């Protein structure tokens, strides 16, 4: 527990020192991303990646060296007995100002051969009186035949919108405020190998929705779309996953393909009927071959295929499941009925012991303004990144990225784990 607290203090120092020189356009309002270790694919080795030759180091080793304490051998010790950790931290962005964060996770196995099940939760309270509380769960059965995936969130989270389509301008910023409860639950069954299919239920309840109006005095796209003080989206999802990654936290090879068809209905309590499709494709290539450097490729297409969703349920930058799309832009910067997104990132070692690494990334997104309208201009994002090894066993990094985009958008993005 003392070690976990020390690591938390180090994250505090990193977050404060870097964020005090933060972006002109603020980043995501959640200071630290949640860690969700999913374990290895069935039949593969466990999630650790230990390089032969040079002994690998992480922040735990650095702290031990600094305080001359004896390290505990790093092994995969997750059993049916739950392992719990709690980490306090402080974050800072121009959206939230200072934020106090408490993050915890529980990891265990339901059987000797099962993949690692997790419960990950955090609570954040900001200087701007925002409250953010997400909970993620992954439960694997003893034989890995079924997996139960949950995502539950409560947010009291003021956030600006800038209109619809990727042609929208910063000058049309419209400050909004709302509260949100999300309840997502999915059950997947293994069909064979790394292929799973299943059903789920998604529920979003936005209430106390308000807007200040466009800062340039023009009529907001939110007003044109449909003003409502409360909207509900409720319906079933059909899901399929093909996952051959060697490590779900930080893959070095393999691929991931996820499909989700979401069907929302009035008779389920929703505001109206609508349907969306998410196509999530990722590929990881060692480059050069045989090295520890990785070229990571990501395609994320979020499409409204029928009906008219509530405004806040439309596809938007940074509102994917991991809040990761569109580094270089504030969350919610672009919004529309169709979103096409692509990103590439080159991840490389700086030190042979794995403690420090670097990245360069390039992304591009295009969104349509409304139903049955064409995709608009392509908005690029790009920048460098630094990686600090938080845990060499799970290969988890503290990710520090600085992103740039159009209209002088630039910002610092700090998280635990990779963007994809």
Buried (B, 14 or more C-beta within 10 A) or exposed (E): EEBBEBBBBBBBEBBBEBBEEBBEBBBBBBBBBBBBBBBBBBEBEBBBBEBEEEEBBBBBBBBBEEEEEEEEEBEEEBEEEEBEBBBBBBBBBBBBEBBBBBBBBBBBBBEEEBBBBBBBBBBBBBEBEBBBBBBBBBBBBEEBEBBBBBBBBBBBBBBBBBBBBBBBEBEBBBBBBBBBBBBBBBBBEBEEEBBBBBEBBBBBBBEEBEBEBBBEEBEBBBBEBEEBEEBBBBBBBBBBBBBBBBBBBBBBBBBBBBBBBBBBBEEBEBBBBBBBBBBBBBBBBEBEEEEBBBBBBBBBBBBBEEBBBBBBBBBBBBBBBBBBBBBBBBBBBBBBBBBBBBBBBBBBBEEBBBBBBBBBBBBBBBBBBBBEBEBBBEBBBBBEBBBBBBBBBBBBBBBBBBBBBBEEBBBBBBBBBBBB
